């Protein structure tokens, strides 16, 4: 009986670790998505290259190496 409890505990631990790693990998992929901004309204962001409704300009890819993202304390 003790062996069964140990085996089940190990199985659950391994299973939870594997699922936690999948969540981290998917969230890392989302952070690397290209973001687009309007030239006239740089604070307005989108994940698609569409025309900005206020001015009609095409949103352009924003550099991923902005000072805000790389800011370290």
C-alpha positions as YAML, in Angstrom:
chain: A
units: angstrom
residues:
- id: 1
  name: UNK
  ca: [0.00, 0.00, 0.00]
- id: 2
  name: UNK
  ca: [2.86, 2.40, 0.83]
- id: 3
  name: UNK
  ca: [4.46, 1.63, -2.52]
- id: 4
  name: UNK
  ca: [1.25, 2.52, -4.34]
- id: 5
  name: UNK
  ca: [0.99, 5.85, -2.51]
- id: 6
  name: UNK
  ca: [4.63, 6.67, -3.30]
- id: 7
  name: UNK
  ca: [4.22, 5.77, -6.97]
- id: 8
  name: UNK
  ca: [1.06, 7.87, -7.28]
- id: 9
  name: UNK
  ca: [2.71, 10.80, -5.51]
- id: 10
  name: UNK
  ca: [5.70, 10.69, -7.85]
- id: 11
  name: UNK
  ca: [3.41, 10.43, -10.87]
- id: 12
  name: UNK
  ca: [1.38, 13.46, -9.79]
- id: 13
  name: UNK
  ca: [4.51, 15.48, -9.06]
- id: 14
  name: UNK
  ca: [6.02, 14.74, -12.48]
- id: 15
  name: UNK
  ca: [2.72, 15.44, -14.21]
- id: 16
  name: UNK
  ca: [2.29, 18.82, -12.51]
- id: 17
  name: UNK
  ca: [5.88, 19.84, -13.35]
- id: 18
  name: UNK
  ca: [5.38, 18.92, -17.01]
- id: 19
  name: UNK
  ca: [2.15, 20.91, -17.28]
- id: 20
  name: UNK
  ca: [3.76, 23.92, -15.57]
- id: 21
  name: UNK
  ca: [6.56, 23.92, -18.15]
- id: 22
  name: UNK
  ca: [4.02, 23.92, -20.99]
- id: 23
  name: UNK
  ca: [2.34, 27.01, -19.53]
- id: 24
  name: UNK
  ca: [5.67, 28.83, -19.31]
- id: 25
  name: UNK
  ca: [6.57, 27.95, -22.91]
- id: 26
  name: UNK
  ca: [3.24, 29.18, -24.28]
- id: 27
  name: UNK
  ca: [3.45, 32.44, -22.33]
- id: 28
  name: UNK
  ca: [6.98, 33.03, -23.64]
- id: 29
  name: UNK
  ca: [5.73, 32.62, -27.21]
- id: 30
  name: UNK
  ca: [3.04, 35.21, -26.61]
- id: 31
  name: UNK
  ca: [5.57, 37.76, -25.39]
- id: 32
  name: UNK
  ca: [7.55, 37.46, -28.64]
- id: 33
  name: UNK
  ca: [4.60, 38.39, -30.86]
- id: 34
  name: UNK
  ca: [5.18, 41.33, -33.15]
- id: 35
  name: UNK
  ca: [3.47, 44.50, -31.97]
- id: 36
  name: UNK
  ca: [2.42, 47.34, -34.23]
- id: 37
  name: UNK
  ca: [2.01, 51.04, -33.49]
- id: 38
  name: UNK
  ca: [0.78, 54.10, -35.32]
- id: 39
  name: UNK
  ca: [3.44, 56.59, -36.42]
- id: 40
  name: UNK
  ca: [1.37, 59.52, -35.21]
- id: 41
  name: UNK
  ca: [0.12, 57.79, -32.05]
- id: 42
  name: UNK
  ca: [3.06, 55.64, -30.81]
- id: 43
  name: UNK
  ca: [1.32, 54.72, -27.55]
- id: 44
  name: UNK
  ca: [-1.49, 53.00, -29.45]
- id: 45
  name: UNK
  ca: [-0.54, 49.35, -29.95]
- id: 46
  name: UNK
  ca: [-2.03, 46.37, -31.80]
- id: 47
  name: UNK
  ca: [-0.97, 42.81, -32.49]
- id: 48
  name: UNK
  ca: [-2.05, 43.20, -36.15]
- id: 49
  name: UNK
  ca: [-0.92, 45.51, -38.93]
- id: 50
  name: UNK
  ca: [-4.18, 47.39, -39.48]
- id: 51
  name: UNK
  ca: [-5.11, 50.99, -40.22]
- id: 52
  name: UNK
  ca: [-5.47, 53.06, -37.07]
- id: 53
  name: UNK
  ca: [-9.09, 54.23, -36.95]
- id: 54
  name: UNK
  ca: [-8.41, 57.78, -35.65]
- id: 55
  name: UNK
  ca: [-6.02, 58.87, -38.41]
- id: 56
  name: UNK
  ca: [-6.21, 56.10, -41.05]
- id: 57
  name: UNK
  ca: [-2.46, 55.44, -41.06]
- id: 58
  name: UNK
  ca: [-1.13, 51.91, -41.38]
- id: 59
  name: UNK
  ca: [0.29, 50.57, -38.13]
- id: 60
  name: UNK
  ca: [3.97, 49.63, -38.46]
- id: 61
  name: UNK
  ca: [6.03, 47.00, -36.60]
- id: 62
  name: UNK
  ca: [7.42, 48.29, -33.34]
- id: 63
  name: UNK
  ca: [10.98, 47.36, -32.37]
- id: 64
  name: UNK
  ca: [11.03, 44.75, -29.59]
- id: 65
  name: UNK
  ca: [14.17, 46.28, -28.05]
- id: 66
  name: UNK
  ca: [12.54, 49.33, -26.52]
- id: 67
  name: UNK
  ca: [14.01, 51.02, -23.46]
- id: 68
  name: UNK
  ca: [10.86, 50.19, -21.49]
- id: 69
  name: UNK
  ca: [11.21, 46.43, -22.00]
- id: 70
  name: UNK
  ca: [14.95, 46.33, -21.28]
- id: 71
  name: UNK
  ca: [14.81, 48.67, -18.30]
- id: 72
  name: UNK
  ca: [16.64, 47.15, -15.33]
- id: 73
  name: UNK
  ca: [16.79, 48.36, -11.73]
...
